[in-house]
Every structure is written in structure tokens, then in C-alpha cells.
Amino acid sequence: MRDSLVVAKRNLLRMLRIPEVVIFGLIQPIMFVVLFSYIFGGSINIPGAGLDAGAYREFLMGGIFAQTVTFATAGASAGIAEDMQKGIIDRFRSLPMARGAVLTGRTFADLAQTAVILLVLAIVAFLVGWRINDGVLNALAAFGLLLLFGYAFTWIGALIGLSVRSPEAATSGGLVWLFPLTFISVAFVPSENMPGWLQPVAEWNPFSAIVLAVRELFGNLPPGYQAPDAWPMQHPALASALCSVAIIALFRTLAVRKYKRATG
């Protein structure tokens, strides 16, 4: 843990010295909030609320929050790939330190950056009309689930960063699979609005579970909303927590193994 925290400090200092990384990380989710709120608000039917623009903004924010934490995967991929290309990983491996500390420290730093982005995004969401309707404790639980989910995905990013040859390839590899994951879900439209064959895919998508969980905890579900019958939709908080833990356990193991064999 000490070695991991030292590496995390190194990565956090690097982020502070290159603030563009954090700034550009903020621009995309803020654009999504504004564009979806004022372009799609009032044009998408929300079960229990109809075409109400205000209801859609509250419905939307759970998806935007979840999308933001998962897109941190690309940053983790690119950062590790850059260290590999520069030979820094080889230098770290020559030092008397825990084998998993380099990757764990990197994911800790990415988690801190994600927390800052979530804070700024929440402020922007308040400005466009989003509100927390179910108490502070539930809201904190929602942010905790989001950070756990985002942390799990940084381990996927770590594995991708160790598996490619350049930061550019890592950025593409860290993003390309996230778009179908996030859009084939209940993040932006209810699954009832999708074709029948696509609805089960969206409802069993782990991304849908975290989105519905934070909507429940924030109190952003429309009155009378009925969740689909799929198990993750009936127990979204438990499903998202179990999925996050499983991803961390699997991809941390794979990433550390890859790290031991990888060469810059």
C-alpha cells in the first residue's frame, strides 16, 4: 500500500503539472449534459413522466454520471501506454517495490481525478435543473457506487494500456468499446423505447445497473416508474456493486500478470 500511494502521488503531481488532462476530461461530460438536456429534453418519452423536459434532465443525469466514470478508462489506458513507451515501467520494475504497486497507484490517481470531475459535473447539473431528491446519505452512497464502478473500469484500462504499443492506440482501444456499452443501456432512453430484441441486452448490461442504482439513490425516478423484470434492474445497487468487485478481481489479476511480462 505504501508503494502504491507513492506511485499515486507521482501520477497526481503529473496531472497537476499538465492540467489540460483534467480540463479536457471535464469538457465532454459537460457538453453531454447541455446538449442532451436542451436538445432531447421534452422529446423522449419517460415512463411515468411522459415528455416532461425537467423529468428527462433528472432521468439523464444518472446516465451522464455513469458514462463519465467509465470514460476514465481511456485516460488510464493512455497514461500506462505512455509510461511503457518511455521506458518508465521498465525502470519501476527494476526497483525494490511491490509488483502491483505501479498499476494500483495509477488507478488510485485516476480515481482521484474522477472524483474531481464528478464534483464539477454535479455543479453543472444543478445549474441545468438536476436535483437530489432522496437525502444526502443516499446521494453519498450513489457517488460511492459511481466511484467504485469507475475504479473497476480503470483496471480494464490498465490492461489495455499494457497490451498496445502506443498511447494513441490505447486511447482508441479504451474508448471504442465504451460507446456500445453506454448507449445500449437505460442511460439515455428507457429500455421500453428500444426494439424488443435489444431490450434484454440493455437490461442485463452492467452499465444499466449502475445508472438505475444512482437514479434510485438520487431520487430521480419518475413517479410510478416500474423497473424492467430483469434481475439487475430489480436490484440495481447490489448488481452494480457485485459487478464492480468482479471486474476489479478479474482485471487486476490479468493486468498485474501482463505487467510482469510487458516490455517497453
NORHUGI-V567284 format. One record per residue. RES is the residue in one small letter. SS is DSSP state (A for helix, B for strand, O for the rest). NEAR is the number of other ideal C-beta (glycine too) atoms within 8 Angstrom. D_CENTER is the distance of its C-alpha to the mean C-alpha in Angstrom with 1 decimal. Layout:
BEGIN
res=RES ss=SS near=NEAR d_center=D_CENTER
res=RES ss=SS near=NEAR d_center=D_CENTER
END
This chain:
BEGIN
res=m ss=O near=4 d_center=23.6
res=r ss=A near=5 d_center=25.9
res=d ss=A near=10 d_center=25.3
res=s ss=A near=13 d_center=21.5
res=l ss=A near=10 d_center=21.8
res=v ss=A near=10 d_center=24.2
res=v ss=A near=16 d_center=21.8
res=a ss=A near=14 d_center=19.0
res=k ss=A near=9 d_center=21.6
res=r ss=A near=9 d_center=22.5
res=n ss=A near=14 d_center=19.1
res=l ss=A near=11 d_center=18.7
res=l ss=A near=8 d_center=22.2
res=r ss=A near=8 d_center=21.4
res=m ss=A near=12 d_center=18.5
res=l ss=A near=7 d_center=21.1
res=r ss=A near=6 d_center=23.7
res=i ss=O near=7 d_center=21.6
res=p ss=O near=8 d_center=20.1
res=e ss=A near=6 d_center=19.5
res=v ss=A near=10 d_center=16.3
res=v ss=A near=11 d_center=14.8
res=i ss=A near=8 d_center=16.8
res=f ss=A near=8 d_center=15.6
res=g ss=A near=11 d_center=12.0
res=l ss=A near=11 d_center=13.0
res=i ss=A near=8 d_center=15.2
res=q ss=A near=9 d_center=13.1
res=p ss=A near=13 d_center=11.2
res=i ss=A near=11 d_center=14.6
res=m ss=A near=8 d_center=16.3
res=f ss=A near=10 d_center=14.4
res=v ss=A near=15 d_center=15.3
res=v ss=A near=10 d_center=18.9
res=l ss=A near=9 d_center=19.5
res=f ss=A near=12 d_center=18.2
res=s ss=A near=14 d_center=19.9
res=y ss=A near=7 d_center=23.2
res=i ss=A near=7 d_center=23.5
res=f ss=A near=11 d_center=22.3
res=g ss=O near=13 d_center=23.0
res=g ss=O near=8 d_center=26.3
res=s ss=O near=6 d_center=26.3
res=i ss=O near=11 d_center=24.0
res=n ss=O near=7 d_center=25.6
res=i ss=B near=13 d_center=23.7
res=p ss=O near=10 d_center=25.4
res=g ss=O near=9 d_center=27.3
res=a ss=O near=11 d_center=27.0
res=g ss=B near=6 d_center=28.2
res=l ss=O near=9 d_center=27.7
res=d ss=O near=9 d_center=27.2
res=a ss=A near=9 d_center=25.1
res=g ss=A near=8 d_center=24.3
res=a ss=A near=11 d_center=23.0
res=y ss=A near=16 d_center=20.8
res=r ss=A near=13 d_center=19.2
res=e ss=A near=14 d_center=18.4
res=f ss=A near=14 d_center=17.3
res=l ss=A near=14 d_center=15.0
res=m ss=A near=13 d_center=13.1
res=g ss=A near=14 d_center=11.3
res=g ss=A near=14 d_center=10.0
res=i ss=A near=15 d_center=9.3
res=f ss=A near=14 d_center=7.5
res=a ss=A near=16 d_center=5.1
res=q ss=A near=12 d_center=5.2
res=t ss=A near=14 d_center=5.0
res=v ss=A near=14 d_center=2.2
res=t ss=A near=14 d_center=2.1
res=f ss=O near=12 d_center=5.3
res=a ss=A near=17 d_center=6.0
res=t ss=A near=15 d_center=7.3
res=a ss=A near=13 d_center=10.1
res=g ss=A near=14 d_center=11.2
res=a ss=A near=16 d_center=11.6
res=s ss=A near=17 d_center=13.5
res=a ss=A near=13 d_center=15.7
res=g ss=A near=13 d_center=16.5
res=i ss=A near=16 d_center=17.7
res=a ss=A near=17 d_center=19.5
res=e ss=A near=10 d_center=21.2
res=d ss=A near=9 d_center=22.4
res=m ss=A near=13 d_center=23.7
res=q ss=A near=10 d_center=25.5
res=k ss=A near=7 d_center=27.1
res=g ss=O near=8 d_center=28.2
res=i ss=A near=9 d_center=26.6
res=i ss=A near=13 d_center=25.2
res=d ss=A near=9 d_center=28.8
res=r ss=A near=8 d_center=30.0
res=f ss=A near=10 d_center=27.6
res=r ss=A near=10 d_center=28.7
res=s ss=O near=5 d_center=32.3
res=l ss=O near=6 d_center=31.8
res=p ss=O near=2 d_center=32.5
res=m ss=O near=8 d_center=29.0
res=a ss=O near=6 d_center=26.9
res=r ss=O near=9 d_center=25.6
res=g ss=O near=10 d_center=22.0
res=a ss=A near=12 d_center=21.9
res=v ss=A near=13 d_center=21.0
res=l ss=A near=14 d_center=17.7
res=t ss=A near=12 d_center=17.0
res=g ss=A near=17 d_center=17.9
res=r ss=A near=16 d_center=15.6
res=t ss=A near=13 d_center=12.5
res=f ss=A near=13 d_center=14.0
res=a ss=A near=13 d_center=14.3
res=d ss=A near=16 d_center=10.8
res=l ss=A near=12 d_center=9.9
res=a ss=A near=10 d_center=12.6
res=q ss=A near=15 d_center=11.6
res=t ss=A near=14 d_center=8.2
res=a ss=A near=9 d_center=10.6
res=v ss=A near=9 d_center=13.0
res=i ss=A near=14 d_center=10.9
res=l ss=A near=14 d_center=10.0
res=l ss=A near=8 d_center=13.7
res=v ss=A near=10 d_center=14.9
res=l ss=A near=15 d_center=12.9
res=a ss=A near=9 d_center=14.5
res=i ss=A near=8 d_center=17.8
res=v ss=A near=11 d_center=17.7
res=a ss=A near=11 d_center=16.8
res=f ss=A near=9 d_center=19.9
res=l ss=A near=6 d_center=21.9
res=v ss=O near=11 d_center=21.4
res=g ss=O near=9 d_center=22.3
res=w ss=O near=9 d_center=19.4
res=r ss=O near=6 d_center=20.6
res=i ss=O near=9 d_center=19.8
res=n ss=O near=7 d_center=22.5
res=d ss=O near=9 d_center=22.4
res=g ss=O near=7 d_center=23.0
res=v ss=A near=6 d_center=21.4
res=l ss=A near=6 d_center=21.0
res=n ss=A near=12 d_center=19.0
res=a ss=A near=12 d_center=16.8
res=l ss=A near=8 d_center=16.3
res=a ss=A near=10 d_center=15.5
res=a ss=A near=13 d_center=12.8
res=f ss=A near=9 d_center=11.2
res=g ss=A near=8 d_center=11.9
res=l ss=A near=16 d_center=10.2
res=l ss=A near=14 d_center=6.9
res=l ss=A near=13 d_center=7.5
res=l ss=A near=10 d_center=8.8
res=f ss=A near=15 d_center=6.1
res=g ss=A near=14 d_center=3.9
res=y ss=A near=14 d_center=7.6
res=a ss=A near=14 d_center=8.4
res=f ss=A near=13 d_center=6.5
res=t ss=A near=15 d_center=8.3
res=w ss=A near=15 d_center=11.4
res=i ss=A near=11 d_center=11.1
res=g ss=A near=17 d_center=11.0
res=a ss=A near=16 d_center=13.9
res=l ss=A near=12 d_center=15.9
res=i ss=A near=14 d_center=15.6
res=g ss=A near=16 d_center=16.7
res=l ss=A near=13 d_center=19.6
res=s ss=A near=7 d_center=20.6
res=v ss=O near=11 d_center=21.2
res=r ss=O near=5 d_center=24.0
res=s ss=O near=8 d_center=22.6
res=p ss=A near=10 d_center=19.7
res=e ss=A near=6 d_center=20.1
res=a ss=A near=10 d_center=19.8
res=a ss=A near=17 d_center=16.7
res=t ss=A near=11 d_center=15.0
res=s ss=A near=8 d_center=16.2
res=g ss=A near=12 d_center=15.4
res=g ss=A near=16 d_center=11.8
res=l ss=A near=11 d_center=11.4
res=v ss=A near=7 d_center=14.2
res=w ss=A near=7 d_center=12.9
res=l ss=A near=12 d_center=9.6
res=f ss=A near=8 d_center=11.9
res=p ss=A near=7 d_center=13.9
res=l ss=A near=11 d_center=11.1
res=t ss=A near=13 d_center=9.7
res=f ss=A near=8 d_center=13.3
res=i ss=O near=9 d_center=15.1
res=s ss=O near=13 d_center=13.8
res=v ss=O near=12 d_center=14.9
res=a ss=O near=13 d_center=12.3
res=f ss=O near=9 d_center=15.0
res=v ss=O near=7 d_center=18.2
res=p ss=O near=8 d_center=19.6
res=s ss=A near=11 d_center=20.2
res=e ss=A near=7 d_center=23.9
res=n ss=A near=7 d_center=23.9
res=m ss=O near=9 d_center=23.1
res=p ss=O near=5 d_center=25.8
res=g ss=A near=5 d_center=27.0
res=w ss=A near=6 d_center=26.1
res=l ss=A near=9 d_center=22.4
res=q ss=A near=12 d_center=21.9
res=p ss=A near=8 d_center=21.7
res=v ss=A near=9 d_center=19.1
res=a ss=A near=13 d_center=16.8
res=e ss=A near=13 d_center=17.8
res=w ss=A near=8 d_center=17.2
res=n ss=O near=11 d_center=13.8
res=p ss=A near=9 d_center=11.5
res=f ss=A near=12 d_center=8.9
res=s ss=A near=17 d_center=12.0
res=a ss=A near=14 d_center=12.5
res=i ss=A near=16 d_center=9.6
res=v ss=A near=15 d_center=10.4
res=l ss=A near=13 d_center=14.0
res=a ss=A near=14 d_center=13.7
res=v ss=A near=15 d_center=12.5
res=r ss=A near=12 d_center=15.1
res=e ss=A near=12 d_center=17.7
res=l ss=A near=13 d_center=17.1
res=f ss=A near=15 d_center=17.1
res=g ss=O near=10 d_center=20.2
res=n ss=O near=12 d_center=19.0
res=l ss=O near=8 d_center=20.5
res=p ss=O near=10 d_center=23.8
res=p ss=O near=5 d_center=27.0
res=g ss=O near=6 d_center=28.1
res=y ss=O near=9 d_center=24.8
res=q ss=O near=6 d_center=25.2
res=a ss=O near=8 d_center=22.2
res=p ss=O near=9 d_center=22.9
res=d ss=O near=5 d_center=24.8
res=a ss=O near=9 d_center=22.2
res=w ss=A near=6 d_center=21.6
res=p ss=A near=13 d_center=17.8
res=m ss=A near=13 d_center=18.5
res=q ss=A near=8 d_center=21.3
res=h ss=O near=7 d_center=19.4
res=p ss=A near=16 d_center=15.8
res=a ss=A near=11 d_center=15.1
res=l ss=A near=7 d_center=17.0
res=a ss=A near=13 d_center=15.5
res=s ss=A near=15 d_center=11.8
res=a ss=A near=10 d_center=13.1
res=l ss=A near=8 d_center=15.3
res=c ss=A near=13 d_center=12.9
res=s ss=A near=14 d_center=10.7
res=v ss=A near=9 d_center=14.0
res=a ss=A near=8 d_center=15.3
res=i ss=A near=12 d_center=12.6
res=i ss=A near=11 d_center=13.2
res=a ss=A near=8 d_center=16.9
res=l ss=A near=8 d_center=17.2
res=f ss=A near=13 d_center=15.3
res=r ss=A near=12 d_center=16.5
res=t ss=A near=8 d_center=19.9
res=l ss=A near=9 d_center=19.7
res=a ss=A near=13 d_center=18.4
res=v ss=A near=11 d_center=21.1
res=r ss=A near=8 d_center=23.7
res=k ss=A near=11 d_center=22.8
res=y ss=A near=14 d_center=23.0
res=k ss=A near=8 d_center=26.4
res=r ss=A near=6 d_center=27.7
res=a ss=O near=9 d_center=26.0
res=t ss=O near=4 d_center=28.2
res=g ss=O near=9 d_center=27.6
END
